[in-house]
Each structure stands twice: as C-alpha cells, then as structure tokens.
Amino acid sequence: MPAPSIQELKKTIVQAGFEVYRARGSEIQLAERPRDNLIMDAGLTILLEEPLRMRLVVRAQKADFPGESDDDLFRRASSLAASQVARGFAEAARRTRQLPDPGDPSHILDTWYEVIFERAFPGGITELLAELPALFRLDKAASR
C-alpha cells in the first residue's frame, strides 16, 4: 500500500489530537505546547517513506554540563532514549548545533549535542500514532 500524502497524514495527525509544527518536503515535524500561547518543535518528525518512519531527537546542552567532554554529552543525550531503543528505535546520527546570539551571531550562546534515533512503522500510521503518547512523555533534553 502506498504511503499517504503529506496532506492526508497531517489531517490524520490532527484528528488524532496532535499538532503539526511544520511540514517540509516529505517530513512532518510534530509540535508540543508547554503553554497555551507557546508552540515548540517536539523533537519528533514523521518521515513519509515506505514504511513510515519516526525520527526522535534528544540532546544535552553544553551550558548545562560545562565540564563534560563531547563524548560524555552525547552519552548523556543518548541515555534519554534508552527506553525507546527497547521499543525498536536505533541511533541514526549524532550532530552538534551551535546556538548563536541573535544580537551578535559571532558569539555562541550554547552548543547542543544531539542524538537522532529512527524507527520504521510497517503497520503504518495507526501503529505510529499508538506510539506517540509515550514519545511525547519522554524527556528530550538532559537536565542537571
């Protein structure tokens, strides 16, 4: 069975009670709303592939752990997704993201150490939607 179109998938996600943060190309980023007037990227992206895939991004921020090495920060981030590895997610990539000061782009405010996990959902959107509540409850940023 072919993958649903991005419009069909967005409609299904919203009908299931979730919010879309952004849709680009063949990806739908999901949103979370910590407050009524604030919408944020949830660190969850649906990839319109056959089969459907989910990407989960977890991170550790250098400013929160200033004395730790890059490897330690990646380990800290990776440990956040340990419960999801047991549910079929696998590490797909690691990256660092520098966050520049909006007033002075030459000044870096922080560096995020991100670990990206992915999982295929051969059961399609129904199987994927069933996993979303657990993924939304997951801490995606390491804390002190």
N, CA and C of each residue as an Amber inpcrd file, in Angstrom:
protein
   432
   0.8520000  -1.1790000   0.0000000   0.0000000   0.0000000   0.0000000
   0.8980000   1.2430000   0.0000000   0.6310000   2.2250000  -0.8660000
   1.4800000   3.4170000  -0.9240000   1.3390000   4.2680000   0.3390000
   2.3950000   5.0080000   0.6520000   2.3620000   5.9140000   1.8040000
   1.3260000   7.0040000   1.5460000   0.6540000   7.4710000   2.5910000
  -0.3240000   8.5470000   2.3980000   0.3860000   9.8390000   1.9880000
  -0.3650000  10.7440000   1.3750000   0.2100000  12.0400000   1.0120000
   0.4570000  12.8360000   2.2860000   1.2700000  13.8680000   2.1750000
   1.5690000  14.6880000   3.3380000   0.3000000  15.3560000   3.8720000
  -0.6000000  15.7760000   2.9850000  -1.8470000  16.4140000   3.4150000
  -2.7300000  15.4180000   4.1660000  -2.8330000  14.1900000   3.6490000
  -3.6390000  13.1600000   4.3180000  -3.0650000  12.8390000   5.6940000
  -1.7570000  12.7350000   5.7590000  -1.1080000  12.4010000   7.0240000
  -1.2810000  13.5230000   8.0390000  -1.1260000  14.7700000   7.6270000
  -1.3260000  15.9040000   8.5320000  -2.7500000  15.8980000   9.0910000
  -3.7220000  15.6490000   8.2260000  -5.1240000  15.6180000   8.6540000
  -5.3480000  14.5070000   9.6850000  -4.7710000  13.3420000   9.4320000
  -4.9090000  12.2070000  10.3510000  -4.2690000  12.5220000  11.7040000
  -3.1040000  13.1670000  11.6920000  -2.4000000  13.5270000  12.9290000
  -3.2400000  14.4940000  13.7570000  -3.7910000  15.5100000  13.1170000
  -4.6090000  16.4980000  13.8150000  -5.8850000  15.8500000  14.3590000
  -6.5160000  14.9830000  13.5700000  -7.7280000  14.2950000  14.0280000
  -7.4420000  13.3960000  15.2220000  -6.2110000  12.9110000  15.3370000
  -5.8290000  12.0550000  16.4670000  -5.4790000  12.8820000  17.7040000
  -5.5180000  14.2130000  17.5920000  -5.2900000  15.0670000  18.7450000
  -3.8760000  15.6070000  18.8980000  -3.0690000  15.5020000  17.8640000
  -1.6970000  16.0080000  17.9150000  -1.5860000  17.2450000  17.0420000
  -0.5260000  18.0340000  17.2630000  -0.3210000  19.2530000  16.4870000
   0.8760000  19.1150000  15.5700000   0.7600000  19.7380000  14.4190000
   1.8570000  19.7750000  13.4540000   2.6090000  21.0820000  13.6500000
   3.9140000  20.9830000  13.7840000   4.7660000  22.1690000  13.9210000
   5.1030000  22.7290000  12.5470000   5.5120000  21.8190000  11.6500000
   5.9250000  22.2340000  10.3100000   5.9230000  21.0040000   9.4030000
   5.5920000  21.2270000   8.1490000   5.6990000  20.1690000   7.1410000
   6.5950000  20.6970000   6.0300000   7.6030000  19.9110000   5.6930000
   8.5500000  20.2860000   4.6380000   8.8870000  19.0570000   3.8300000
   8.7390000  19.1690000   2.5170000   9.0970000  18.0530000   1.6560000
   8.3440000  16.8060000   2.0530000   9.0720000  15.7980000   2.4940000
   8.4470000  14.5310000   2.9010000   8.5750000  14.3130000   4.4090000
   8.6030000  15.4230000   5.1660000   8.7130000  15.3360000   6.6240000
   7.6320000  16.1600000   7.2980000   7.1280000  15.6340000   8.4000000
   6.1800000  16.3650000   9.2360000   6.7680000  16.4190000  10.6420000
   7.0760000  17.6400000  11.0910000   7.5680000  17.8190000  12.4510000
   6.3660000  18.0380000  13.3600000   6.3500000  17.3300000  14.4710000
   5.2530000  17.4600000  15.4140000   5.5540000  18.5560000  16.4260000
   4.5020000  19.0890000  17.0290000   4.6200000  20.1980000  17.9690000
   4.1560000  19.7660000  19.3490000   4.7080000  20.4540000  20.3450000
   4.1660000  20.3390000  21.6960000   3.8800000  21.7420000  22.1820000
   2.9690000  21.8220000  23.1150000   2.5090000  23.1180000  23.5870000
   2.6620000  23.1560000  25.1120000   3.8180000  23.6490000  25.5990000
   4.0200000  23.7110000  27.0480000   3.0670000  24.6920000  27.7300000
   2.6610000  25.7330000  27.0110000   1.6640000  26.6940000  27.4910000
   0.7270000  26.9880000  26.3280000  -0.4340000  27.5080000  26.6310000
  -1.4080000  27.8010000  25.5800000  -0.8640000  28.7060000  24.4870000
  -0.0190000  29.6550000  24.8630000   0.4620000  30.6280000  23.8790000
   1.8610000  30.3030000  23.3590000   2.3370000  29.0810000  23.5720000
   3.6800000  28.7130000  23.1340000   3.6370000  27.3610000  22.4290000
   4.1210000  27.3400000  21.2030000   4.2090000  26.0900000  20.4480000
   5.6810000  25.8370000  20.1480000   6.1180000  24.6030000  20.3460000
   7.5270000  24.2620000  20.1550000   7.6590000  22.9790000  19.3480000
   8.7970000  22.8550000  18.6810000   9.1450000  21.6110000  17.9990000
   9.2610000  20.5200000  19.0760000   8.6100000  19.4110000  18.8710000
   8.5900000  18.3350000  19.8650000   9.7820000  17.3910000  19.7550000
  10.6530000  17.5950000  18.7650000  11.7770000  16.6710000  18.5780000
  11.3360000  15.3600000  17.9450000  10.1610000  15.3760000  17.3370000
   9.5920000  14.1950000  16.6900000   9.2290000  14.5450000  15.2530000
   9.7310000  13.7620000  14.3190000   9.4630000  14.0070000  12.9060000
   9.0100000  12.7120000  12.2470000   7.9330000  12.8050000  11.4970000
   7.4490000  11.6650000  10.7200000   8.0390000  11.7900000   9.3200000
   8.6420000  10.7210000   8.8530000   9.2450000  10.6960000   7.5220000
   8.3310000   9.8950000   6.6040000   7.8600000  10.5230000   5.5510000
   6.9540000   9.8650000   4.6130000   7.7530000   8.9790000   3.6790000
   8.0560000   7.8160000   4.1640000   8.7700000   6.7980000   3.4030000
   7.9360000   5.5370000   3.4450000   8.3690000   4.5530000   2.7530000
   7.6860000   3.2490000   2.7900000   8.6410000   2.2540000   3.4070000
   8.4240000   1.7870000   4.6270000   7.3200000   2.1560000   5.5160000
   7.5530000   3.5180000   6.1800000   6.4740000   4.0400000   6.7930000
   6.6030000   5.2900000   7.5400000   7.6990000   5.1520000   8.5910000
   8.4100000   6.2370000   8.8480000   9.4700000   6.2470000   9.8560000
   9.2460000   7.4130000  10.8020000   9.7140000   7.2280000  12.0330000
   9.6760000   8.2980000  13.0220000  11.1060000   8.6270000  13.4080000
  11.4090000   9.9190000  13.4740000  12.7190000  10.3810000  13.9400000
  12.5190000  11.0470000  15.3020000  13.3790000  10.6990000  16.2340000
  13.3670000  11.2390000  17.5870000  14.7250000  11.8940000  17.8330000
  14.7220000  13.1500000  18.2870000  15.9680000  13.8570000  18.5590000
  16.0240000  14.1690000  20.0530000  17.1200000  13.7490000  20.6940000
  17.3690000  14.0420000  22.1080000  18.6830000  14.8130000  22.2020000
  18.8440000  15.5990000  23.2820000  20.0360000  16.4390000  23.3430000
  20.5090000  16.6860000  24.7640000  21.7790000  17.0620000  24.8430000
  22.3810000  17.5970000  26.0610000  22.9900000  18.9380000  25.6750000
  22.8330000  19.9210000  26.5360000  23.3220000  21.2570000  26.2450000
  24.6120000  21.5120000  27.0190000  25.6240000  21.9700000  26.3180000
  26.9460000  22.2100000  26.9110000  26.8590000  23.1440000  28.1170000
  26.0290000  24.1830000  28.0480000  25.9190000  25.1410000  29.1500000
  25.4250000  24.4780000  30.4370000  24.6630000  23.4000000  30.3150000
  24.1680000  22.6910000  31.4980000  25.2210000  21.7730000  32.1110000
  26.2190000  21.3820000  31.3330000  27.2600000  20.4520000  31.7730000
  28.6290000  20.9630000  31.2910000  29.0730000  22.1110000  31.7880000
  30.2480000  22.7720000  31.2170000  31.5530000  21.9910000  31.3120000
  31.7080000  21.1130000  32.2680000  32.9720000  20.3940000  32.4150000
  33.0270000  19.0740000  31.6780000  31.9740000  18.6990000  30.9810000
  31.9210000  17.3770000  30.3620000  32.4620000  17.3980000  28.9370000
  33.0240000  16.2610000  28.5390000  33.5630000  16.1200000  27.1850000
  32.4280000  15.9430000  26.1780000  32.7790000  16.0810000  24.9170000
  31.7900000  15.8610000  23.8480000  31.1950000  14.4620000  23.9550000
  32.0500000  13.4570000  24.1650000  31.5620000  12.0690000  24.2780000
  30.5970000  11.9210000  25.4420000  30.9170000  12.5530000  26.5790000
  30.0280000  12.4810000  27.7440000  28.6750000  13.1170000  27.4390000
  28.6890000  14.2300000  26.7300000  27.4370000  14.9060000  26.3900000
  26.6010000  14.0650000  25.4280000  27.2310000  13.4440000  24.4410000
  26.4890000  12.5580000  23.5460000  25.9220000  11.3590000  24.3150000
  26.7010000  10.8070000  25.2460000  26.1970000   9.6840000  26.0690000
  25.0050000  10.1220000  26.9030000  25.1080000  11.2980000  27.4820000
  24.0160000  11.8240000  28.3030000  22.7360000  11.9580000  27.4660000
  22.8750000  12.5190000  26.2690000  21.7220000  12.6720000  25.3760000
  21.1710000  11.3040000  24.9810000  22.0520000  10.4090000  24.5820000
  21.6340000   9.0830000  24.1330000  20.8730000   8.3200000  25.2090000
  21.2700000   8.4860000  26.4590000  20.6190000   7.7560000  27.5550000
  19.1450000   8.1290000  27.7080000  18.7650000   9.3160000  27.2460000
  17.3660000   9.7340000  27.3350000  16.4490000   8.8170000  26.5170000
  16.9820000   8.2300000  25.4660000  16.1710000   7.4040000  24.5690000
  16.3140000   5.9100000  24.8290000  16.9350000   5.5300000  25.9390000
  17.1550000   4.1050000  26.2200000  15.8550000   3.3030000  26.1930000
  14.7950000   3.8600000  26.7400000  13.5170000   3.1370000  26.7480000
  12.9750000   2.9420000  25.3340000  13.3110000   3.8520000  24.4340000
  12.8110000   3.7450000  23.0690000  13.6530000   2.7930000  22.2210000
  14.9020000   2.6100000  22.5790000  15.7300000   1.6100000  21.8930000
  15.1130000   0.2340000  22.1060000  14.6240000   0.0040000  23.3000000
  13.9530000  -1.2680000  23.5970000  12.6540000  -1.4170000  22.8040000
  12.1230000  -0.3090000  22.2950000  10.8790000  -0.3230000  21.5180000
  11.1230000  -0.2520000  20.0160000  12.3900000  -0.4300000  19.6060000
  12.6720000  -0.5210000  18.1800000  13.3940000   0.6620000  17.5610000
  13.6340000   1.7140000  18.3240000  14.3850000   2.8490000  17.7890000
  15.8680000   2.5120000  17.7690000  16.5690000   3.0130000  16.7730000
  18.0170000   2.8000000  16.6580000  18.6780000   4.1380000  16.3620000
  19.8910000   4.2980000  16.8860000  20.6160000   5.5340000  16.6380000
  20.9400000   5.6450000  15.1520000  20.6320000   6.8130000  14.5800000
  20.8680000   7.0510000  13.1570000  21.9910000   8.0600000  12.9220000
  22.1720000   9.0070000  13.8530000  23.1930000  10.0400000  13.6500000
  23.4310000  10.8050000  14.9490000  24.5630000  11.5050000  14.9590000
  24.9050000  12.4360000  16.0330000  25.3310000  13.7360000  15.3790000
  24.9860000  14.8480000  16.0360000  25.4030000  16.1350000  15.4960000
  25.5060000  17.1540000  16.6270000  26.2910000  18.1960000  16.3710000
  26.3250000  19.3260000  17.2900000  25.6860000  20.5070000  16.5760000
  24.9920000  21.3240000  17.3620000  24.3630000  22.5320000  16.8150000
  24.7570000  23.7060000  17.6920000  25.3970000  24.6700000  17.1080000
  25.7520000  25.8730000  17.8460000  24.6020000  26.8590000  17.7830000
  24.3280000  27.4980000  18.9240000  23.2480000  28.4680000  19.0090000
  23.8510000  29.8570000  19.1360000  23.8360000  30.6170000  18.0470000
  24.4240000  31.9530000  18.0930000  23.5180000  32.9540000  18.8080000
  24.1350000  33.9660000  19.3530000  23.4240000  35.0770000  19.9740000
  22.6970000  35.8320000  18.8590000  21.3760000  36.0410000  18.9790000
  20.6510000  36.7540000  17.9210000  21.1680000  38.1780000  17.7040000
  21.6910000  38.7970000  18.7320000  22.2040000  40.1570000  18.6210000
  23.6290000  40.2280000  18.0980000  24.3660000  39.1210000  18.2210000
  25.7590000  39.0670000  17.7670000  26.0550000  37.6420000  17.3130000
  25.7840000  37.3380000  16.0410000  25.9580000  35.9670000  15.5420000
  27.3690000  35.4020000  15.6960000  28.3480000  36.2480000  15.9320000
  29.7140000  35.7430000  16.1210000  29.9040000  35.1760000  17.5310000
  28.9710000  35.4470000  18.4160000  29.0300000  34.9460000  19.7900000
  28.1070000  33.7320000  19.9410000  28.6640000  32.6100000  20.3590000
  27.8820000  31.3790000  20.5270000  27.3740000  31.2990000  21.9650000
  26.0420000  31.1950000  22.1210000  25.4370000  31.1100000  23.4480000
  25.5490000  29.7130000  24.0490000  25.4040000  28.6980000  23.2120000
  25.4110000  27.3190000  23.6990000  25.6610000  26.3840000  22.5250000
  25.9870000  25.1490000  22.8510000  26.1210000  24.0930000  21.8550000
  25.2660000  22.9260000  22.3020000  24.4440000  22.4380000  21.3950000
  23.6110000  21.2750000  21.6730000  24.2850000  20.0460000  21.0800000
  24.3100000  18.9680000  21.8550000  24.8180000  17.6730000  21.4180000
  23.5990000  16.7850000  21.2210000  23.2590000  16.5480000  19.9550000
  22.0260000  15.8410000  19.6210000  22.3170000  14.4310000  19.1130000
  21.4580000  13.5140000  19.5410000  21.4990000  12.1430000  19.0400000
  20.1480000  11.8930000  18.3860000  20.1890000  11.4040000  17.1620000
  18.9790000  11.1800000  16.3740000  18.7170000   9.6860000  16.2980000
  17.5080000   9.3060000  16.6700000  17.0670000   7.9100000  16.6150000
  15.9480000   7.8030000  15.5920000  15.8450000   6.6450000  14.9560000
  14.7690000   6.4170000  13.9920000  14.1870000   5.0200000  14.1750000
  12.9420000   4.9080000  13.7570000  12.2490000   3.6180000  13.7890000
  11.2660000   3.5590000  12.6270000  11.2020000   2.4020000  11.9840000
  10.2200000   2.1720000  10.9240000   8.9140000   1.6850000  11.5450000
   7.8110000   2.0360000  10.9120000   6.4880000   1.6050000  11.3540000
   5.7960000   0.8980000  10.1910000   6.0780000  -0.4050000  10.0210000
   5.4760000  -1.1390000   8.9090000   3.9540000  -1.2300000   9.0120000
   3.4090000  -1.0480000  10.2200000   1.9580000  -1.0600000  10.4150000
   1.3010000   0.2410000  10.0090000   2.0950000   1.2020000   9.5290000
   1.5500000   2.4530000   9.0260000   1.1950000   3.4470000  10.1180000
   0.3420000   4.3630000   9.7450000   0.0070000   5.4840000  10.6210000
  -0.6660000   5.0370000  11.9090000  -1.4590000   3.9950000  11.8780000
  -2.1310000   3.5140000  13.0930000  -1.1060000   3.0770000  14.1290000
  -0.1240000   2.3130000  13.7030000   0.9400000   1.8630000  14.6140000
   1.7440000   3.0580000  15.1300000   2.0610000   3.9790000  14.2450000
   2.8430000   5.1520000  14.6310000   2.0800000   6.0170000  15.6390000
   0.8150000   6.2890000  15.3990000   0.0170000   7.1070000  16.3160000
  -0.0900000   6.4710000  17.6980000  -0.1080000   5.1530000  17.7570000
  -0.1870000   4.4610000  19.0430000   1.0610000   4.6960000  19.8890000
   2.1980000   4.9610000  19.2540000   3.4600000   5.1990000  19.9680000
   3.6390000   6.6510000  20.3970000   2.9190000   7.5700000  19.8010000
   3.1570000   8.9830000  20.0640000   2.9870000   9.4110000  21.5190000
   1.9690000   8.9550000  22.2470000   1.8640000   9.4120000  23.6370000
   3.1300000   9.1270000  24.4630000   3.7160000   7.9640000  24.3110000
   4.9470000   7.6430000  25.0450000   6.0970000   8.5270000  24.6020000
   6.1570000   8.8420000  23.3270000   7.2290000   9.6930000  22.8190000
   7.0870000  11.1290000  23.3140000   5.8730000  11.6020000  23.4390000
   5.6620000  12.9600000  23.9660000   6.0160000  13.0560000  25.4430000
   5.8440000  11.9720000  26.1940000   6.1810000  11.9800000  27.6210000
   7.6810000  11.9120000  27.8680000   8.4380000  11.4790000  26.8970000
   9.8770000  11.2980000  27.0160000  10.6020000  12.6370000  27.1510000
  11.5070000  12.7450000  28.1390000  12.3700000  13.9180000  28.2310000
  13.3240000  13.8830000  27.0560000  13.3950000  14.9850000  26.3310000
  14.2550000  15.0390000  25.1530000  15.4840000  15.9100000  25.3490000
  15.5990000  16.5140000  26.5270000  16.7820000  17.3190000  26.8540000
  17.2830000  16.8890000  28.2240000  18.5700000  16.5860000  28.3040000
  19.1730000  16.1760000  29.5780000  19.1230000  17.3510000  30.5530000
  18.8760000  17.0430000  31.8060000  18.8440000  18.0950000  32.8250000
  19.8610000  17.7710000  33.9120000  20.2560000  18.7980000  34.6270000
  21.2300000  18.6280000  35.7020000  20.6560000  17.8690000  36.8510000
